[in-house]
């Protein structure tokens, strides 16, 4: 992976991580367009490691919320909500990684998710929860389980948790913001696991921890730091823009986007133009 490719992937991560359109799917497809091997272990690790930049964007955008240490209920709800992802993510890690290379399956999931988004606004018209403080611990863990649906690449963690929140009575804005908040412990855990604990290419002559890949040479190290910086800047812009668009247009625009992009990619994959 050269620096240009690393920057493009980071831009895609920053743009799509908090939108209901699946960052995993978009990074995978863009990597294909850049001529990269979707099954390359370093590429997979890089895509996870630059989520750290996106995490920082949420913390900076909502710093008053994250550094209000008097609001212990906020931290408790995030802790409860992240448990399902930590447990199920560890149990199904190998199966999730196997699907990452199946672009057809990811594309179909992208389209199906888009169809669902077309109807979300009509399904949940009368929210009862209009502030984060009104979210109960029971609702928090339920949203955590909804988030786990995104373990199927192409689903979108953001879409799964936001729709889950709205199904539990949260307004669109509150559901979106809680999804952002929940992303911090979830993605931090995934990133730390990928960089410091997981052994990539296990059982081969090239097996290594994530940090060993990152520090293997100056290019990898530069890609890691530059990728996180780019992802941070782009995600910071995307977060604020998404809330504004969500309030104005709802989810339908994102649904049509997923369907159109998914259908186009599916045609290209099935016809052999992309493989």
Residue, then its C-alpha position, 0 to 999 in steps of 0.5 A: x500500500x502506497x501513501x496515496x492509496x492509504x490517504x484515499x482509504x482514510x478519506x473513505x473511512x472518515x466519510x462513511x464510518x458514521x453514515x448508514x452506508x457501511x464504511x467496510x463495504x466502501x473501503x473494500x470497494x475503493x480498495x478494489x478500484x485502486x487495484x488492491x487485494x481485498x484479502x491482503x492481511x495488512x489492508x484489513x488491519x489498516x482499515x481497522x486501525x484508522x478507525x482510531x482517527x474517527x473515534x477521536x472525531x466523535x470525542x472532539x465533536x462531543x467533548x462536553x458530553x465525554x468529559x462531563x465526569x459528573x454524568x456517570x449514567x452516560x458512561x454506564x450506558x455506554x459500558x452496558x451497550x458495548x458488551x454485546x459487541x465485545x462478546x459476539x465480536x470475539x466469538x465470530x471474529x474468524x467468520x466476520x473476517x472470512x466474509x470481508x473478502x466476499x464482495x458479492x455478499x457485501x454488495x447484496x447486504x448493502x442493497x437490502x439495507x438500503x431498501x430497509x432505510x427507505x421505510x424507516x422514517x415511516x415506521x418510527x414517526x412518534x419518538x418518545x425519547x428526545x434527549x440522551x438522558x432519557x435513554x434507559x439502561x435497558x434500551x442501551x443494551x438493546x441498542x448494543x444488540x442491534x449494533x451487532x447486526x453490523x457484524x455482517x459486512x455491508x450492514x453498517x454499524x451506524x445504520x443498525x444502531x440508529x434504527x435500533x434506537x428509533x425502534x426503541x422510541x428514540x428520535x432520529x437525532x438522539x438515535x444518531x448521536x447515541x450511535x456516535x457515542x457508542x462507536x467510541x468504546x466499540x471501535x476503540x476495543x476493535x482497534x486495540x484488538x486488531x493492533x495489539x492482540x490479533x495475529x494476522x495471517x495466522x499459521x503462515x510465514x507472514x503472521x504478525x501482530x498489527x503493531x508489528x505490521x505498522x512498524x515493519x517499515x517507514x511506509x507502513x508507519x507513515x500510512x498509519x499516522x497519516x491515515x488516522x489524521x485524515x480519517x479524524x479530519x474527514x469524520x469530524x466534518x461528516x458527523x456534523x453534516x450527517x446530523x444536519x442532513x438527517x434532520x432535513x431529509x431523513x433516511x430515504x436519501x441514504x437508502x436510495x444511495x445504497x441501492x444505486x451504488x450496490x446495484x451498480x457494483x453488483x452488476x460490475x462484479x457479476x459481469x467480471x469488470x470487478x473481481 
